[in-house]
Amino acid sequence: MHALAAFLPPDSYSYVAEYLHRYKVHLTVAKARSSVLGDYRNAYKDKQHRISVNGNLNKYAFLITLLHELAHLLTFEQYKHTVAAHGKEWKHTYGNLLAVFVEHNIFPNDIRQALMQSLRNPAASSCAEAHLTRVLANYDDRKPGVFLLEQLPQHSLFATKDGRQFVKGNKLRKRYRCQEVQTGVVYLFSPVYEVVVVERSNEKP
């Protein structure tokens, strides 16, 4: 359990450990997953509550994701499977959890302000809240050449984590139209999606 402290912000371990011990949570620090940041599986027969959180997240994003999944656990304890996964019951529980950590000054001021906004109506995922994602990204140990999509000029060439290349197009409401180079298929990307800049062959390095 004490190894978990390395993944968490200072002064937050004791609060987290209390929840994990109280509900006998089996916590896994997982390898990076592109589809999810964390996951919760409820206790069943002889199995404990299980939570996994990606280990490549910065400490503040790790804690927020862990609280997101703990909120699923607490909601299940009270309602079982009778409510929606991210319904009003989960939102209320998640908001109360966030409030505890905000009150204990665990987060820097910019993250604190972003979380205060999300407390009014927590989204189903922290990544769905673009403003919070932007703020959290400031604490990432981002590699050279990696940017948020919204930081690139229009018509920029970029690659996703799976190696596919796209050309950034115009913005439609909340997302950018981007055309895949190989297939010509158009995809919609979140403005805070992390991409790798690709230099065109006719551009100088």
ZAMAR-22908 format. One record per residue: z, x, y of N, C-alpha, C in turn. Coordinates in steps of 0.1 Angstrom, whole numbers, plus 5000, padded with zeros to 4 digits. Layout:
BEGIN
ZXYZXYZXY;...
END
This chain:
BEGIN
500050084988500050005000500050095013;500850205012500950285024499550345028;498650365018497350415021496550325030;496950195030496250095038496450125053;497550195057497850215071496750295077;496050385070494950465075493850385080;493650265076492550175079492950075091;494250075095494649975104495050045118;495049965129495550015142497050055141;497450145150498850175150499750055152;500950055145501949955147501549815141;500549815133500149685127500449675112;500749795106500849795091502049705086;503149705093504349625088504049485088;503249435099502949285099502049245088;501049335086500049305075500749315061;501549415059502149435046503049315043;503649255053504549135050503749025044;502548995049501748885044501248925030;500849055028500249095015501349085004;502549125007503649114998504148974995;504248895006504648755004503748674995;502448694996501548614989500948694977;501448814974501048884962499548904962;499048954973497548974975497149104968;496049094960495349214955494249254966;494549354973493549394984492749514980;491449504982490449614979489749654991;489749784994488949845005487649874998;486649795002485349804995484349895002;483349934995482250015001481449915011;480749985020479949905030479049805024;479149675028478249575024477549515036;476249505035475449455047475549305048;475849235038475949085039477249025043;478349095040479649045043480549165048;481549135057482549235061483749225052;484049105047485249085038484948965029;485948945020485748835010487148795005;487348665003488548614997488248534985;489148554974489048474962490448424959;490648294958491948234956492548264942;493848254942494648274929494148174919;494048214907493548124896494148164883;494848074876495548104864496348234865;496048344858496848464858496348564869;495348524877494848614887495548594901;495748704908496348694921495248654932;495748624944494848614955494148754957;492848744959492148874961491348874974;491548984981490849004994490149144994;488949144998488349275000487849285014;487849405020487449435033486649565033;485549575040484649695040485449805047;485449925040486150035045485550115056;484250085059483550155069483750095083;484549985084484749925097485750015105;485650005119486650065127487949995125;489050055129490450005126490649855132;490149835143490349705149489449595142;488249635139487349545131487849515117;488449615111489049605098490249505099;491049515109492249425110491749285112;490849265121490349125124489649065112;488949145104488349095092489349055082;490449145081491449115071492248985075;492448965088493148845092492248715090;490948735091489948625088490148585074;490248685064490348655050491848595047;492848655054494148605052494248455056;493548415066493548285071492948185060;491948235052491448165041492548145031;493348245028494348235018495448135023;495848145035496848055040496347905040;495147895043494547755043494447705029;494147785019494047745005495447705000;496447785004497847765000498247625005;497847575016498247445021497347335017;496047355016495147245014494347255001;494447374994493647394982492147384985;491347314977489947304980489547174987;490447114994490246975000489646985014;489547105020488947115033487847215034;487047205044485847295046486347445047;485447535043485847675043486147725057;485347685067485647725081485847605090;486547505084486747385092487947395101;488347285107489347285118490747345112;491047325099492247375094492247525093;491147585089491047725088491047785103;490347725112490247765126491647775132;492447665129493847665134494647775129;494547795116495347905109494948045114;493648065115493148195119493548215134;493448115142493848135156495348165157;496148105149497648145149497848285144;497148325134497248465130496848565141;495748545147495248625158496248635169;496848525172497848515183499048605181;499448615168500648695165500348845168;499148885164498849025166498449055181;497848955188497648975202498948985210;499948905206501248905213501949035211;501749105199502349235197501649355202;500649325211499849435217499249535208;498749485197498049565187496749615192;496049535200494649555204494549615218;493549695221493349745234492949625243;493049635256492849525265491549455264;490449535262489149465261488949385249;489449435237489449355225490349235226;491549255233492549145235491849035243;491149065253490548965261489448885253;488648965245487648895237488248805227;489348845221490048765211490648645218;491148655230491748535237490648435238;489448475241488348375242488148305228;488148385218487848335204488948245199;490148265205491248175200491048025204;490248005214489947865217489147795207;488247865200487447815189486947925180;487747975171487248085163486048055155;485048155155483848135148484048165133;483048125125483148145111483248295108;482648375116482648525114482848595127;483548705127483648775139482348825144;481348855135480048895139479248785146;479648665144478948555150479348545165;480348605169480748605183480248735189;479048715196478348835201479248915210;480048855219480848925228481849015221;482548955212483549025204482949145197;481749125191481049225183480749345193;480249315205479949415214481149505217;482249435220483449505223483949595212;483949535200484349615188483449735185;482149715188481249825186481549945195;482249925206482650045214483550135207;484250085196485150165189484550225176;483350195173482650255161482350395163;482350465152481950605152480450605148;479650565158478250545155477450675155;476550685145475750805144474650805154;474150935158473050945168471850865163;471250805173470050725170470250585166;471550545164471850405160472350335173;471750215175471950135187472149985183;472649905192472549765191471149725195;470549625188469149585191468949555206;469949485212469749445226469649565236;470049685231470049805239468649865240;467749825231466449885230465449805239;464449875246463449815253462549725244;461949625250460949545243459849635238;459349605226458249675219458749805212;460049825212460549945206460349935191;460150045184460050055170461450095164;461950015154463250045149463250015134;464250075127464350055113465749995110;465749905100467049845095467649935084;468849905080469549985070468850005057;467949905054467249915041465949995043;465650045055464450135057463250055062;463249925063462149855068462049875083;460749875088460549905102460049775109;460449755122460149645129459749685144;459049595150458849605165459549495172;460349535182461249435189460349355198;460449225197459749125205460649065215;460148945220460948875231462148795225;463048755234464248685230463948535230;464448475219464348325218465748275218;466248215229467548165230468548285227;469148285215470148385212469648505203;468448495198467948605189466648655193;466348775188465048845192464048825180;462848795184461748795175461248935172;461248975159460849115156459849105144;458749175146457749175135457849295126;457849265113457949375104456549445103;456649585104455349655105454549645093;455149655081454349655068453749525065;454449415068453949285063453449195074;453849225087453549135098454349015099;455348995090456248875091457248895102;457448775109458348775120459748735116;460748805120462148775117462948765130;464048685129464948675141466148755139;466448845148467648935148468648895158;469948915154470948905164470849015174;471148995187471149105197472149215194;473149195186474149295183473949355169;472749335163472449395150472249545152;472849625144472749775145471449815138;470649895146469349945141469250095144;468250155138467950295140466650315147;466650385158465350395166464450485159;463150445158462050515152461050565162;460750695162459850745172458450725167;457550675176456150655172455450785171;454450785162453750905159453050975171;452750895181452050945193453050985204;454450975201455451005211456051145207;456351215218456951345216458351325210;458851415202460251405197461251425208;
END
